[in-house]
């Protein structure tokens, strides 16, 4: 049987304006995130200005991602973000 490598991940959610979709997509993909699920203004987790995304981020990347997301929030590029407990 082939060997399958499992990478531990943590879910992350980001609320952002439309203008930041490309920036956040590149950032998450650059950190090895998978399972990106976008909400474009529907009920639930979407931001008042329209967009939210959840993704599974490798645990090894979470610290660097958190620093970058905090910086983007401080600059007003994103509205907010949160790391969620759990993961696979």
BELBELJO-V236810 format. One record per pair of residues at least 12 apart in sequence whose ideal C-beta (glycine too) atoms are under 6 Angstrom apart, sorted by the first residue. I is the first residue (numbers start at 1). GAP is how many residues later the second one is. Records with the same first field share a line. If there is no record, write none. Layout:
I=GAP  GAP
//
This chain:
7=51
8=51
9=47  48  49  78  79
10=47  49  52  73  77
11=45  73
12=43  45  71
13=41  69
14=39  64  67
15=32  37  64  65
16=35  62  63
17=32
18=32  33
20=57  58
28=27
31=26  30  34
32=26  29
33=22  24
34=22
35=20  21
36=17  19
37=17
38=15
39=13
47=32
69=12
//
